[in-house]
């Protein structure tokens, strides 16, 4: 099973980040700083 941050609606960002935190054993603060969250769909993410 794979998880991705794309696409993500604004209201689901925290849920996605917490899922990655648990599944990938990442620190939530690092995700908040490391992911710009300025995208909604895959083409925007690639830009």
C-alpha positions, 0 to 999 in steps of 0.5 A: 500500500502506498500513501501520497500527499497528492492530491490533497484538499486543504481540509485533509492536509492534517489527516494526510500529514498525521498518516504519513507521520505514523506510517513512515515514522516521520516527525510532524514538525518536519512535515509541516516545514518540509511540505509547502502545501501550496497545491491541490492537484498533481500538476500543481505539485509538480510545478 
